[in-house]
Amino acid sequence: ASGSFSFVGLMSGAFLAFYAYIGFEDMVNVAEEVKDPHITMPLAILLCVVISCGLYAAVAVTSLMILTPAELAASSAPLADVYVRATGNSPIIISVIGMFAVVNGALIQMIMSSRLFYGMAVRGWLPGFLGRVHAPTRIPMNSTLLVLVLIFAAAMMLPLVTLAELTSYLVLMVFALVNLSLLKIKERVPHPEDIKVFPLWIPKLGFSTAMLLLLFELISSIF
């Protein structure tokens, strides 16, 4: 029973923490500014994921070496408590760093989402007013304002944990659809010219992993 409970906790934690891994795909928005993007972009994304995983693991191990799992679970600000226990100083510094990190991540997602709405509007998939560009600044102002309103409303109405869960649901669904689309593209054009081709098992693994996490979380939330 304890092993089963540990597995459930591990999977639920992985699902909830998945939102921390959004943003790596945002690099493709600047692919036109990169030399040899067909080589550089996949390598950059993989390196970022590997480095970030290493940093996350180091933070987790360090935290467990300083505080017990029970103390971390009961804390409303675990990293701040770890900093206080390790240094004996006020957690102001770590709080300021965390604040800037959160704001930076939010700004990146706002830029990405507004450009996504803009691109879909230009293609006729969303209302046309979202595809208008503000002349003086040359940015999709309407799309940007819509994203800001949606984020502000969600932040005001929903608790942090719920926002993280919704973000994980949405991101996993997007990742599943992207990998499913890649499978369809590879069927139509298996070997495009001047494009680095990856094995078929990679999008299959990505789709299966995303769907398994979604199904597991849905089943665990019901039962």
C-alpha positions in Angstrom: 0.0 0.0 0.0 2.8 2.4 0.8 4.5 1.7 -2.5 1.2 2.4 -4.3 0.8 5.7 -2.4 4.3 6.7 -3.2 3.7 6.1 -6.9 0.5 8.1 -6.9 2.2 11.0 -5.1 5.1 10.9 -7.5 2.9 11.0 -10.6 0.7 13.7 -9.1 3.7 15.8 -8.3 5.1 15.3 -11.8 1.8 16.5 -13.3 1.6 19.5 -11.0 5.2 20.5 -11.6 4.9 20.1 -15.4 4.0 23.8 -15.7 7.6 24.6 -14.6 8.8 23.2 -18.0 6.7 25.4 -20.2 8.7 28.0 -22.1 11.4 25.9 -23.8 9.2 25.7 -26.9 9.1 29.5 -27.0 12.5 29.6 -28.5 11.1 28.7 -31.9 9.5 32.2 -32.0 12.9 33.7 -32.6 14.1 30.9 -35.0 14.4 33.5 -37.8 17.1 35.3 -35.9 19.2 32.1 -35.5 22.0 30.8 -37.7 21.3 27.3 -39.0 18.0 27.0 -37.0 17.4 23.4 -38.2 20.5 22.4 -36.2 20.8 25.1 -33.5 17.2 25.1 -32.3 16.8 21.4 -31.5 20.2 21.4 -29.7 19.3 24.6 -27.8 16.0 23.2 -26.6 17.5 19.9 -25.5 20.4 21.6 -23.7 18.0 23.9 -21.9 15.8 21.0 -20.7 18.8 19.0 -19.5 20.4 21.9 -17.7 17.1 22.9 -16.1 16.4 19.3 -15.0 19.8 19.3 -13.4 19.2 22.5 -11.5 15.7 21.4 -10.4 17.2 18.1 -9.1 20.0 20.0 -7.3 17.5 22.3 -5.6 15.4 19.3 -4.5 18.3 17.4 -3.1 19.7 20.4 -1.3 16.3 21.2 0.2 15.9 17.6 1.5 19.4 17.8 3.0 18.4 20.9 5.0 14.7 20.3 5.8 12.8 17.1 6.3 10.0 16.2 3.8 7.4 16.9 6.5 8.8 20.4 7.1 8.9 21.1 3.4 5.3 19.8 2.9 4.0 22.0 5.8 5.8 25.2 4.6 4.1 27.9 2.6 7.5 29.1 1.3 9.8 26.0 1.2 12.8 27.7 -0.5 12.6 30.7 1.8 12.7 28.3 4.8 15.6 26.4 3.3 17.5 29.6 2.9 16.8 30.8 6.4 17.8 27.4 7.9 21.0 27.2 5.8 22.2 30.8 6.3 20.4 32.2 9.3 19.6 35.3 7.3 16.3 37.0 6.3 14.7 35.4 3.2 14.3 38.8 1.5 17.0 38.1 -1.1 15.6 34.7 -2.2 12.1 36.2 -2.2 13.2 39.0 -4.5 15.0 36.6 -6.8 11.9 34.4 -6.9 9.7 37.4 -7.7 11.8 38.4 -10.7 11.9 34.8 -11.9 8.1 34.6 -11.8 7.6 37.9 -13.5 10.1 37.1 -16.2 8.4 33.7 -16.9 5.0 35.4 -17.1 6.2 38.1 -19.5 7.7 35.4 -21.8 4.4 33.5 -21.9 2.4 36.8 -22.5 4.6 37.5 -25.5 4.3 33.9 -26.8 0.5 33.8 -26.3 -0.2 37.1 -28.0 1.9 36.1 -31.0 0.0 32.8 -31.1 -3.3 34.6 -31.2 -2.0 37.0 -33.8 -0.8 34.2 -36.1 -4.1 32.4 -35.8 -6.0 35.5 -36.5 -3.9 36.3 -39.6 -4.8 32.8 -40.9 -8.5 33.3 -40.2 -8.7 30.9 -37.3 -9.6 33.7 -34.8 -11.5 37.0 -35.2 -9.7 39.4 -37.5 -9.2 42.2 -34.9 -6.7 40.0 -33.1 -4.5 40.1 -36.2 -4.1 43.9 -36.3 -0.8 45.5 -35.7 -0.4 48.7 -33.7 1.4 51.1 -36.2 3.7 53.1 -33.9 5.0 50.0 -31.9 4.5 47.3 -34.6 3.1 44.9 -32.1 -0.2 43.0 -32.1 -1.8 45.3 -29.5 -5.3 43.7 -29.5 -3.9 40.2 -29.0 -1.6 41.4 -26.3 -4.4 43.2 -24.4 -6.6 40.1 -24.7 -3.9 37.9 -23.2 -3.3 40.4 -20.3 -7.1 40.5 -19.5 -7.3 36.7 -19.5 -4.3 36.3 -17.3 -5.4 39.0 -14.9 -8.9 37.4 -14.6 -7.5 33.9 -14.0 -5.0 35.2 -11.4 -7.8 37.1 -9.5 -10.4 34.3 -9.5 -8.3 31.1 -9.1 -5.8 29.9 -6.4 -2.2 29.3 -7.3 -2.5 25.5 -7.2 -5.6 25.5 -9.5 -3.7 27.7 -11.9 -0.8 25.4 -12.0 -3.1 22.4 -12.5 -5.0 24.1 -15.4 -1.7 25.2 -17.0 -0.4 21.6 -16.8 -3.6 20.3 -18.4 -3.4 22.8 -21.2 0.3 22.4 -21.9 0.0 18.6 -21.9 -2.9 18.7 -24.3 -1.0 21.0 -26.6 2.1 18.8 -26.4 0.0 15.7 -27.2 -1.6 17.5 -30.2 1.7 18.8 -31.5 3.3 15.3 -31.4 0.2 13.8 -33.1 0.5 16.5 -35.8 4.1 15.5 -36.2 3.1 11.9 -36.8 0.7 13.1 -39.5 3.3 15.3 -41.1 5.9 12.5 -41.2 3.4 10.3 -43.0 2.8 12.9 -45.7 6.4 14.1 -46.0 8.7 11.5 -44.5 12.0 13.1 -45.8 11.7 16.8 -46.5 14.7 18.5 -48.2 17.2 20.5 -46.1 15.4 19.5 -42.8 16.9 17.4 -40.1 14.7 14.2 -39.8 14.2 12.6 -36.4 13.0 9.0 -35.8 9.3 8.3 -35.7 9.5 7.0 -32.2 10.2 10.4 -30.8 6.7 12.0 -31.5 5.1 8.6 -30.6 6.9 8.7 -27.2 6.0 12.4 -26.7 2.3 11.8 -27.5 2.1 8.7 -25.3 3.8 10.3 -22.3 1.6 13.4 -22.4 -1.6 11.3 -22.7 -0.5 9.0 -19.9 0.1 11.9 -17.5 -3.3 13.4 -18.5 -5.2 10.2 -18.0 -3.4 9.4 -14.7 -4.3 12.8 -13.3 -7.9 12.6 -14.5 -8.4 9.1 -12.9 -6.7 10.1 -9.7 -8.8 13.2 -9.4 -12.0 11.2 -9.9 -11.2 8.3 -7.5 
